[in-house]
Each structure stands twice: as structure tokens, then as C-alpha cells.
Amino acid sequence: MIADDLSTKIRGGELSPGSALPPQKELSARYGVTLATLRQALQQLEDDGLLSQQPGRGTFVAEPRAAYRLDSLRGFAEDLHAQGRLVATQILEQTVAQPPAWAAAHFGDTFHAVRLERLRLLAGHPAVHQVSWVYGLELAKADLSGVSLYAALAEHGIAVHRASEAVRPGLLDQATAALLRQPVGTPAFLSERVTYGLDDQALVVDRATILGTMMEIRTEREVSGLSMQWVQLA
């Protein structure tokens, strides 16, 4: 009852993100339950991503959580857009250049590729810095500010077949910290992804820095397989 009532108020906008709930004693009296029962309900809502309990400060309505699946061929923005999240993309650079060694190693014999540098903003806050190298020059002049890179490739008749991705923990360096508006040394996830076409030619090689204070990795293990997601922290 308590969890359902608070959940309805949060999802309906009556309790807005960032707003503080009344003290626990006041809430328990309002609902006519013990503190233990109230705390169980609050914990359930925190587990659901609707509340954030902060020791010494109180309980607050959490920002909406967002996730993108690591086990699909959709990109970060595509997954979040599909959930109705507000995601914006800033194109920092889109040029034709010679790929660095880490990208060229996957492309094989190529002298030029499209370098695409993007900043992803989640609910108006910088969350991801991404540098992508795209095989071929088809997307050199394409407007990629409002379209998925995979969708843009498809529009040019280039089919995406599979992708491999490695994610490791790291810290923001000075340049990336400035772009993400965070202190140097802030925790981050460092992602390296290679996307392949039907002929197993590498199409996109990119490196992304994902702000660790905003996102986390969650998995659900089932008999049928493993589901992995990025989840926005409250």
C-alpha cells in the first residue's frame, strides 16, 4: 500500500525528481504503520529506482533511471530514446582523417576514415564522450546529430551484423573531465566497441568514456541467458 501510493505519486509527477519526502516518523504516522514497515516500503522503492535514501540527509525522489542493453545491436542513444529518455547528441568533430593505430588495426588496408567525436547529454547533463572511426567515406557529410550511426549506415545500404565490446573501469583524464564537466579522476567506464558488417569487415571502431557517477552496469541471469544493461544512477 505505501509503496504503491508513493510510486503512483512519483510516476504521476505529484512528487518531482529531487524533492524530499517527509521524515520517516511523519510518514509512518501518516500511513498508520510501524517504522519497520515503512522502511521496507522505502527500500523497495529505492530498489525500483524511484527513491534515493541518503544517510544524514533524508529520502529523495530519484531522477528517472535509464538503461541501454549491452546485448543488443542498438547504440546508447537508441536504447535511451526507446525508453522515452531525453538524450541529446553534440557533434564535436566530423572529419576525414587517417585512423590511429588502435582503429586502423581493425580496418586493415585503409588510409582514411571518418572520425566522429560526440558528446551525449542525458537529461541535459553530459554523460558520455565517444570517438568513433567509421570505415569508408559514405558518412563524411551526413548529418549525424539526430540519427543513430547504425541507422545512418543502413540508409547508405551498409548492414550491421554484429559487434564486440569490452568495458573496463577507469578515471577521467583532464581533457575528458572538462568535456563531461567533472573533476579529474572521477570514476568512469571505458568502452571499446568494434562493429562488423555482413562480410565481417569492421565498420565502426569506437571508444567511449561513460560517466561512472551517472551510470552503472546491471545484469539479470536466467536459464535462457544473460541480460546486461547500463542503468542511470540516481
Buried (B, 14 or more C-beta within 10 A) or exposed (E): EBBEEBBEBBEEEEBEBEEEBEEBEEBBEEBEBEEEBBBBBBEBBBEEBBBBBEEEEEBBBBBBBBBBBBEEEBBBBBBBBEEEBEBBBEEEEBEEEEBEEEBBEBBEEBEBBBBBBBBBBBBEBBBBBBBBBBBBEBBBEBEBEEBBBBEBBEEEEBEBEEBEBEBEEBBBEEEBBEBBEBEEEBEBBBBBBBBBBEEEBBBBBBBBBBBBEBBBBEEEEEEEEEBBBBBBBB
